[in-house]
Amino acid sequence: MRRFTVRAHLPERLAALGPLSTNLRWSWHTATQDLFARIDPQLWADVRSDPVRMLGEIAPTRLDELAADADFLAALDRAAADLDDYLARPRWYQNQIGRNDGTGVDVGNGVAYFSMEFGVSEVLPNYSGGLGILAGDHLKASSDLGIPLIGVGLLYRAGYFRQSLTADGWQSEHYPPHDPQGMPLRLLTESGAEGRDVPVLIHVAMPGGRVLRARVWIAQVGRVPLLLLDSDIADNDTEMRQVTDRLYGGDQDHRIKQEILAGVGGVRAVRAYTRLHGLPDPDVFHMNEGHAGFLGVERIREWVTGADLDFDAALAAVRAGTVFTTHTPVPAGIDRFPADLVRHYFGGDNGQNESVLLPGLTVDRILGLGSEGDPAVFNMAHMGLRLGQRANGVSRLHGIVSRDMFRDLWPGFDADEVPIGSITNGVHAPTWAAPEWMELARRLVGPELVEEARGWERLQDLPAAELWRTRAALRGVLVDEVRRRVRASWIERGATAAELGWTDEVFDPDVLTIGFARRVPTYKRLTLMLRDPDRLRALLLDEQRPLQLVVAGKSHPADDGGKALIQQIVRFADEHEVRHRIVFLPDYDMSMARYLYWGCDVWLNNPLRPLEACGTSGMKSALNGGLNLSIRDGWWDEMYDGENGWAIPTADGVVDEHRRDDLEASAMYELLERAVLPRFYDRDDSGLPVHWVEMVRHTLEKLGPKVLASRMVRDYAVRYYTPAAASAARIREDDFAGARALAEFRRRVDSGWPGVAVTRVDGTGLPDTPEIGDRLTLRAQVRLGDLAVSDVEVQAVIGRVSEHDELVDVVAVPMTHVAVSPADPGAGAGEIFTADTELPVSGPVGYTVRVLPRHELLTGPAELGRVTAAAN
Ligand SMILES: *Cc1c(COP(=O)(O)O)cnc(C)c1O
């Protein structure tokens, strides 16, 4: 059956409901939600708070009533005016741009942000987990900050899947199809024949002369447009129609087609959008993970065919404006394709033939961008790093792990010199903090609360009793939601209403509530809590100080191991004795997650360190005053401060996984027994857990401003987008003179580098027993072959000598070119460089001299991955 949705015709006076329902800003604006609820509270609940559905189902007579209801009209006008103001008023970015005090940002012609998934709202279920939610929060925070940004991705007909449980606790998957007409989307159109608007169609050439076509939907996320490509149209053959059927479904061939559409088609969609809206082309292209990496190849093609650049110059130009963010610390988590598959799609006759996917580019150059050790494999993360002049991981620890993981791309450099930085993820407070908290905080702090992350210290003024009342109220809301969902799940599992009376008694609004909800890959260790079932049972059933546990999460449909873990939890939670204290709620998604973050007192996270790149659910809990109980992994490694929760000790060095699980589970139980539970149940005369509430206050005040998506996006704007936009503008000047020069330089370095050598190093000037701060004079003789002195930076590298005979804690001191040495029969002629420097460290000290490429358009001397050090 083909379904479709008919949108209601709104009376003229209610026309403003249209934009209020389709601009997804309503999803983080409580006043707009209240307005829709007011139309018909029962219907609002029935359509699960979906304004577009609501307007589709509301009776016309009710609309006529509202059009004559003065109170409603006043509220409508207020909401409409508020949205207009939000869209038009200068925001943080508009106030920063052009400032010269070091805080200035300028993203030039804007940013195009590519991601395979976007979790903006449950009414647009186009995500599977953390990566997508992060992308959604990135768009919302960019909108709040006023950063000119366009999101780009795919619209999946069935999104990810909906999860339910079988009677024996096995996960089953459903893929209800979505109708774009019933979602807050509009088509990108242009005027066609006879002035009629027709949908813009993006074309991507496929092997054998076929064409993959896609229309472009626009979701409006506040000020930010999100372009979503959709191949499910009649112009495509069946195979091409299915390209955007599901997120992360299908085989490698299916997946590469999706990634080609997202990357190559995505750039074409951006071009169509900016052309039709009279906007400039974005300067910065941000790849949120490597999936959309083909965007860089398409941009190379644009300049090769449109600006008459060769591949290398176009690559230099693309790199200048490209930012790549990596999200996985596990090599197995990286997207890889068989090289032959890439050849299949990007090959063909490689001439100027229009029917080839990227005319003008040879497939060997494309393969080179994704090469790794194994020539049969194409690595999307490597391509991301080769296409982006700037790259980052998503927490401080993940930055360290990433520099180590990708260091082979920068041979000869220490891991800490690998040019991959980090920006710690954040979460969008107006989406994830309960309205109660937002209201309290806005009253206390004011509008600078979120965008500027200022004023949070004023939470000191909040009475402890009020803090606690809010926490307790939100726990109560969660308890109701748990009961509703447990009952619904049992009905789906085949129970009848008559045997479900007990579900009204599930959970207790006064009991310490712990949440654990996330996808179910092995490293997240869903079942660690079951390591010692009797110990867990005792905690759940303790008469004086019990705890209750709510668990949720989806396993990838192809991962039976993950489904078995879910089944273990479900079977335990089904036990008669404990079923009122532990629940597994099926179908974890944004709408459920919200209740968990609001209501849980403690958020549990026990990944295998360091495999959690960042993690964001704990941040959402913290924004609601939840205390984290977590392994020090991802964000928690840098933000745990001793007072904002608890760190589960890790058994990092223990190789035997079972033993490691035992040790870490035992540490977790112990923390619960000795620290968490006693503190929660330690009450003063008025029943207030004074110490607990102070931890809640401390968490909100100190952690709150650090975990905000606005902080994250400001970091990107200042540290990545602004320099990338400047590089991109500069490299294009004078008909791409910089791009041509940098490409030429790179070719010279590539061919000339084998001729570079440090032939001699002398150190003089130190006393017999040197002390820290004494001066050392270094003189090095360097052979440069075909390269010029201006092509290189020569550095003296001084540091402590470790037990492994390596230099650590090093300082690199640039050396000055002084002369050409007289021909020396031993070493050959060479350039002489000197430096005069202080001894920076004590203990065993060593030094060496190294040569690196230097060019004003590089971000630093490590960028090209070339270095030659003195031989000894
Ligand atoms: C925040 C969130 C995630 C990601 O949580 P992690 O801690 O990163 O695992 C996944 N799913 C939903 C619905 C979320 O809200």
Ligand as a Chemical Component Dictionary entry (heavy atoms), coordinates in Angstrom:
data_LIG
# 
_chem_comp.id                   LIG 
_chem_comp.type                 NON-POLYMER 
_chem_comp.pdbx_formal_charge   0 
_chem_comp.three_letter_code    LIG 
# 
loop_
_chem_comp_atom.comp_id 
_chem_comp_atom.atom_id 
_chem_comp_atom.alt_atom_id 
_chem_comp_atom.type_symbol 
_chem_comp_atom.charge 
_chem_comp_atom.model_Cartn_x 
_chem_comp_atom.model_Cartn_y 
_chem_comp_atom.model_Cartn_z 
_chem_comp_atom.pdbx_ordinal 
LIG C1 C1 C 0 22.434 10.918 23.548 1  
LIG C2 C2 C 0 21.836 9.781  22.869 2  
LIG C3 C3 C 0 22.643 8.735  22.401 3  
LIG C4 C4 C 0 24.139 8.737  22.581 4  
LIG O1 O1 O 0 24.494 8.385  23.893 5  
LIG P1 P1 P 0 25.967 7.853  24.207 6  
LIG O2 O2 O 0 26.218 8.192  25.603 7  
LIG O3 O3 O 0 26.882 8.621  23.309 8  
LIG O4 O4 O 0 25.978 6.406  23.936 9  
LIG C5 C5 C 0 22.035 7.681  21.751 10 
LIG N1 N1 N 0 20.704 7.647  21.567 11 
LIG C6 C6 C 0 19.898 8.624  22.014 12 
LIG C7 C7 C 0 18.438 8.518  21.768 13 
LIG C8 C8 C 0 20.440 9.726  22.668 14 
LIG O5 O5 O 0 19.625 10.694 23.107 15 
# 
loop_
_chem_comp_bond.comp_id 
_chem_comp_bond.atom_id_1 
_chem_comp_bond.atom_id_2 
_chem_comp_bond.value_order 
_chem_comp_bond.pdbx_ordinal 
LIG C1 C2 SING 1  
LIG C2 C3 SING 2  
LIG C2 C8 DOUB 3  
LIG C3 C4 SING 4  
LIG C3 C5 DOUB 5  
LIG C4 O1 SING 6  
LIG O1 P1 SING 7  
LIG P1 O2 DOUB 8  
LIG P1 O3 SING 9  
LIG P1 O4 SING 10 
LIG C5 N1 SING 11 
LIG N1 C6 DOUB 12 
LIG C6 C7 SING 13 
LIG C6 C8 SING 14 
LIG C8 O5 SING 15 
# 
